[in-house]
Structure formats: structure tokens, C-alpha cells
Amino acid sequence: MVGMAPFANRAQALDIHDHPLTAFFRSMGHRTWSRLGALWIDAGRFSLVTIPCNVVVHASRSDIRRLLVEAGRMVAVASVAGSRGVASSDFWVRDRGYSLASLQRQFRQQVVRQGPACTVRTIPWSELCTSGLRVNQDTMERRGLKMHRCTTAQGWGEICAAAAATPGLEATGCFIGADLATFLVSWTVGQSCYGLMMHRDSRFHSTGAANAMVYELTRTMLARPGVCEVTLGRGWFPAEPTIDRFKRHAGYIEEPLELAVALHPRWEHLLQAPLLHAAVRATDAITGHRLGLGADLEVLRAAASTTFTDGPDRRPENRPLAHR
């Protein structure tokens, strides 16, 4: 575990120092910005999001607009203190008594039934460099990201090397026999463990490997001295009900969270124009929803309904970079 306060004290006001996770996400090919007390990365075609995705940012609308201008992105999505936007959820477990009884019935059955065939353990980054490549190739192809750095041996090796050099980052995996079926990268900072990303090999989709891994990760993290809470992040936006349901069934408590959506000031009026929205809807229908434009339209609608609290930036003097 690592504490965030010393880093936070160095990174106040001007936001000129890199967030601890910067090198790791840059190694994956993301552009990054350590701003407003958080790490921001490029996501999708036009957006910025925070890492971890459910940290609360203390900023005004003008703060986020300046970041968008600097980054050259059109949309920023984050949980911003005092804002009102899209109703979402945060998923946490804080019960040190977390056990099989904490799981919903179907999830528990998967863990009990498939558990004997699964081996869940922490994977050293040097091992994951070899065993995780196929999992990443399968995951990236499934997501339509065939040119992603995760799919090459050299790129994945550089990612694992960056991860190994980042305090608090670790990988937990589930093996079926000798094969790695799925793994999850987590970041432990202070009293909190943040699940950052989970990849899986589709060959093992029906084996219960993901269920067993999430259960064991949660249970063992909460058994560590000093760790009081584990999170699998916020609900996806636009929503992915299957993923959110998986988290709930794993015993994670769904807590309300507001997501703010801000637009680049140069493009704001154009992106909110009714004619553009109509054109996006028509194109999405004509292309059979293959381009995902419906999700883009949902983001634009959320921006129109987002309100920010007026006033200057309210960042407290010693607020840590990763916090709730």
C-alpha cells in the first residue's frame, strides 16, 4: 500500500506533477493529464475520464473547460463535487465479514460449483507479461481494438514493466488448469483498493472464473491490515446493465453517484444543436447502430442537463489525489 498525502502536498494548485498512475496508463497508449487533483485519460473517440473512474473531483465548469481546451477533447465525464448531472452508481464493499453469504444466489453457486477448478492468486508482473498476452489479445479483439498495444508482445511487456514500477498496483488472476482465464488490475492506496480493469479470455466465459476471481480478490483485500474498502468503480456510462448486475451479484453495494458531463467551449453550441442530434440519430439508424452513435447522443444529452455549482475552485489545501 502507498499513502497519497505526500504526493498530494506536492501536486497542489498548479497540478504540474504526474499522478502515480500516469506512467502505467501512458504505457497502454493513453494520453494523460494530471489536473484538478486527479488523473484524466483519453477515452473513446472524443472524451476525457478520471482514473480511478469514481474519484470525486472538486472543480468548477470553467476548470474542466480549460482542461478540455488543453487536451483537445470534446467531452469530459467525471464525478464532480456539487454538480448535478446523470444519476449513476458507485460499487463498494466495506464489510470485513465479506464471505460467500455476501453473494447473491446465482453468483454464489458459480463460485461454489466452479471453485475447485479455479486457482485464484496474485500474479507477479513478470509472469503476467507472458501469461496475460493471450488474454489481452482476446479482450482487445472482442472490443474491436486490434491495433492496441496490449495485443503485441513488446507493447504488453512495456505495460507490465510500467505496472511493476508503480507502487500499489497488482494483478490478481484466475487460472483454469495451467491457463490464465481472467485477471484484474487493482490499485491499493491508503485504506482503499480500486479495481482498475478486468480482462478475460472468451474461451473461459462460462467457467465462473471471473466470479471466483472477484470474490477471492475482495475477500483477501479486506483481510489485509489497513484496507477498509474495495471498489469495482462506478456504473458504466452509457449504461451497461450486465456489468452493473455482475457487481451487485458479487456483493458490492450500489451507492448513488452523480456524473457531470462537460463540453469543450468551442464546440458546445454545435454539439447541443437539435439539428445535429437529429443527424446523429438518423446516421445511427442507417448504419444499424454499428458506429455506436446512440451512445454519443446519450452523452450529449447528459451534457445539456448537467449543472455545476457556481464559484471558484474549491480544492482543500491537503486533499489527496485519490479519494472518495
N, C-alpha and C positions, 0 to 999 in steps of 0.2 A: 504494500500500500504506500501511497505517497500523499503528503499533505499539500493543499493548494494555496494556503495563505502566503508563504514566502513568494511564490510566483505572482500571486495577485498583487502583492505590495509593489513588485517591480513593474507591473503592467498597467498601472492606473493611468487615467486621464488620456494620455496620448496614444495608448494602445499600440506601442511600437514593438513590443516583444512578442515572440511567437508563443502561441498556445502549446502546451505539452504534446498535443496530438497532431500538430502541424506536419511534422516530417512523415508520420505514418500515412496521413491522407494524401500528401503530395506524392508519396511513393506509388500510390494507386492511380495517379494521373489527375487528381483533382487540383484545381486552383483553390487557394485558401486565403482567408483574411482573418487575422486576429484583431477583432474590433468589438467595441461596446461590451467588453468583458466576456467575450465568447469566441469560439472558433466558428467561422462560416465557411461553407464549401459550395462549389457549384453543383447543382443537381438538375438532371434532365436537360432540356434544351435551353431554358431561359432563367432558371431560378437559383436563389441562394437559400440554404437552410443552415440551422445551427447544429453543431456536434458537441455533446450528445443532443439528440433531437428534442429532448424535453426539458432542457435547461431554460430558466426564466431570464429573459433579457430586460434590463432596465434602460429604456431608451425612448426617445420621442420619435414621432413620424419623421421629422426633419433629419434626425440622426440616421435613420435607416435609409432615407432617400439619398443622403450623402454617400452612404456605403454602396448603394446600388449604382450611383454615378461612377464611383471609383472602380467598382468591379465590372461595370459594363454589362450588368444583368438587368432583366426586366422586372423580376418579381422576387420578393423576399418573404419567406414563410417562417414564423417563429412564435414562440410564446412570449409575449411582451407584457410586462407588469403594467396594469392599469388600462390595457386595451380591451376592446370588445370586438370579437370577430366571429370565427367559426367555432361552434361547440365541438370539442374533441375530448379525448380521454388520455389519461396517464395511467400506466400499469406498474404497480409496485407490490412487493411482498416485504412486510416488516415483522412478521411473526417468527420468532426463533423456534417456535414449535412446529414449523412447517414440516409436513410429513405426507404420506400417502393419503391421509384423511383430508388434507387440504385440497386435493384434486377433485374435479368433477368426475362423475362415474365413468364415462367413456374414456377419458384421458387416463384415469387410474387403471382401468382394465388393460389399456395398451401397455402401460409401464409394467404391470404385474405379469402380463402374458408374454411380452417380448423381452422383459428384463434379463432373463437368463442367457439370452443370445447376444446381449449388448454389453460391451465394455466401455464405460464412460470414465475418462480421465483427462487431466491436464496434459496438453501436448507441447513439448518444447518446440520453439520456433524452428530449430534446426531440423527436427523431424517433420514438422508441418510443411517445411519447404519442399519435401519430397512427397509426403502422403497427401497433401492438400491440393496439389496441382490438378489432378483429375476432377476433384470436387468443384474447384473454381471453373475449370473449363466447361463442365456440365451446367453450372449455375449461370455463367455468363451467356452461354448459347441459349439457354432457356429464356433469358431476359433479353435476347436479341442484341447482345454486346460482344460479338465475336472478335472484335479487334481490341478488346480491353486488355490492359497489361496483365491482369490475372491469368490470362489464357496462355502466356508464354513462360517457359521455364526461367528465363532470365528476369522477366518482369516480376514473377511471383517470388523469386529468390530475393530481389531487392526489397519487395514489400515485407517479407519475413525478417530481413536484416533490419529494416527500419523499426519494425514492431519489437524486435529483441532489444533495441536500444531505447525503448520508450518505457519509463517506469510505470508500473500499474497495469500494463497491457498483458493479457494472457489469452491463450486459446484452450477451449475445452472441446473435446471431440467424443463421438460415439463410434466405436468400431463394431462391425459385424464380421466375426472371424478376424482375418488379417486386414480387411478393407475398411478404410475410413468412410463412413456413411454420411456424416454431417459434422460440422463444427461451428462454434460460436466464439466470437472475439469479444472479450469484456474488458472494461477499464475500471479498476478499483481506485478510488480517490477519497481520502478521508473515511467517512463512515458508509459511503455509497459504492455499489457496484453497478455499473452501467453496461447493459448488453448493447454492443455497437452494431454487429452484423452477424447474420447466420447464413451459411451456405450449405447446400446439401447435394448429394449425388442422387439423381432421379431413379437410379436402379434400386434404391432402398426406400422408395417413397412409402411403401405400405408396411414397413418393418417395425414402426414405432420407435425408430432410432431418435428422431427429433424429440419425441415425448420423453424418452428416458434421459436424453442429454439435458433438456431444460430442467427437468425435475432434479437430477443429481447436481447440476450447477447451482441451482437455487438453494438446495439443502446444504451443500458443502460451503457455499459462500456465507450463509447465515450462521454457520457453525464456527467461522473464523472470529477470533477476538477482534473487537473494534468495528466489524462490519454489521451495520444495523438494518440495511435495506438493500434490496436488489430490484432493478427496474429493467423491463424489456422495452422501454421507450414509450412514445405516445402512439395513439392511433394513427394509421396512415391517412394522408390527405392528398388527393381524394380518397375516400374511404375504401378499405379492403376488408369487408366483413369477415372473411375466412381467417385472416391473420389475427384480427382482434379477438375472434372467438377462441382461437388457439391459446392466446394469452390468458383469457378468462378461465378456460378449462384447466389451465396449468396452475390455477390457484392464485393468479395475480389479481389484485383488487383494482378495479377500474375507478379512477378518480377524475372529476371534471377538470378540463383544461381548455382555455380559450386560445385559439390560434389567430394571430394577426397576419394579414396579407397586405403588403405594401408594394406599390408600383413605382418604377422609375419615373421621375417627374417629367422627363421629356416625352414619354410615351403614354402617360397616364390618361389624358383625354382621349387619345386614339383608341387605347385598349378598352376604354369604357363605352365607346360609341355603340349604340344599338345596331347600326348597320354592320359593324364588324362582327358583333355577336351573331347576327343572322347569317353572315357569310361563313363563319366558323361552323355553325350548326349544319348548314347546307353541305359544306365540304365534308364534314364528318359523316353525314348520311350517305353522300355519294361514294365515299371511299370505304363504306362498310365498317367504319369505326377503326380501321387498321392503323390510322395515324395517331390515335389517342387524343383527338382534338376535343372530345367531350370533357376529358379531364382538364384540359387547358381552359375551357369555357367555365368550368366549375371554379377554378382558381380566380378567374377574372370577376366572377360574381361575388366571390368571397371578399375580394379587394374592395368592391363597391360598398359592402356592408360593414367593413372594418372601421372602427373609430379609435382614436388614440387620446389619451389624457393630455390636455394642453399643459405647457410648461416646459422648463428646461430639463436636461438630462438629470435623472435622479440617482445616479450611481453612488452608493455609500462608499466611504473612504477605503474600507478594507474588505469589500465584498469579494469572495473568491470567484474565480472564473467558472468553475463548475459548481452549481448549487441548485437548490430547489427554490 
